[in-house]
Each structure stands twice: as structure tokens, then as C-alpha cells.
């Protein structure tokens, strides 16, 4: 699964769950280099997620952004295709957790 396919799957899941998601088309040109691919917001919190293919590597600017956001208390992580399966896996669980719905 490519990063673009993973992104589409995540954005579709966000829409299905009623979460707001922001994606900068290319942070190297549109904003600050290395900013996470997605910012996802729900009643229960905000997630900053970098998306990578199974073999994709973080660039130094991405590692810097993730580190600084984490130091500031943000929920920051990398999602890969393996986090999507089976039946949504880790990605679905983390998205459902910020919907604000009672468990």
C-alpha cells in the first residue's frame, strides 16, 4: 500500500467517524518542511500523524517536528499500512478514541 492509498483510507475513516482532518498537500512547499501529514481533530482530542509506506523513512525535518510537538504534549505518531489492518487496527482505534463517544 502506498502512502497516498493509506492517506485516502485514513481520510475516509475520519469522514465516516465525523472527525475533522487537515492535510497539507506538500509541507516542503506549502508550509513548514517536515510538518506532519495529517492533523485530525475530534471532541476527544487532536492527533498529529505522519503517514509512511511500509518502508518509508522519516526525514530529519519530520523527526524535528514530531519531537517538538511531543515535547509540547501533543499526540504525535507515525502510521503505516500495517496499522490499518485488520479491520482498521491501530488507526481505527486511535481515531475512535478522539471522537468523544463514550466507550
N, C-alpha and C positions, 0 to 999 in steps of 0.2 A: 504494500500500500504506500502510495506516495504521500508526501506532506500535504499536497493540495487535496487529495482524497480524504485524508484524516481531518483536515480543516473543514471540509464540507460536511462530513459526518458529525463533527462536534457542533458546528453551527446549526445543523438540522436538529440535533438533540436539544440545543439551547432554545430554539424556537418552539419545539414541542413542549418543553418544560416551562415556557413563559419567561425565560431569562433574557436579559439584555446582553448583547455581545458586541464588542468593538474589535475590528481588525484593521490595522494599518496595512495598506497594500504592499509597502516595502519600506520598513523603518530606516533602511540605509539612505533613502532619498526623501521620504515624506516626513520623517520626524527625527528622533534621535537614534543613531545607529545602535542596534542591539536591543531596543525595547521589545518586550515580549509580543508574540504574535497576537494573542487574544487577551482582552480584559473582559471578564464575564461577571455580571452583577445580578444578584437576586436579593430578596428580602433578608436572607440569612448570611450574606457576606459577599465578598468580591474575590475573584480568583485572577491571578496573572499567570498565563500559561504560554510556554514556548512549545511549539509543535515541531517534532523531528521525525524523519523516517526512521526505520529500524537501525540504520547505520549512520544517520546524520549526527554531526558533531556540533557542539556549541562553539561559537566564535568568542574571542576574548571580550568583545563589547557586550555580548549577550550574558556572559558569566558575570561581568561587572554590574549590569542592570539587575540581574537576579539577586546577586549578593546584597546590593544596596536596598532593594525592595524588601528582602527578607530581614535585613537589619532594622528596617523601619516597621516591622511587624506584619508585612503583607504575606498573604498565602501565595507562594510562588513555586512553580514546579515545571518539569518537562513532561509532556505527554507524547507517547509513541504509539504506533499501531497496536502493539501488544496490550496497551492499557484500555483498548476499546473492546476487546473480546474476552470471554464470551458474553453475550447479552449485555453489552455496554461496559462491563468490567469496572475498573477503577474510575474511568472518566464519568460514566453514568452515576456512580456512587457519589463522586465529588460534586457533580452538578446538582443532583437531587438534594444533597446536604445544604446547598445555598438557596434552595427555593423558598425556604422559610416554612415549609409544610411540616406539620407535626409528624414525628416518627411513629 
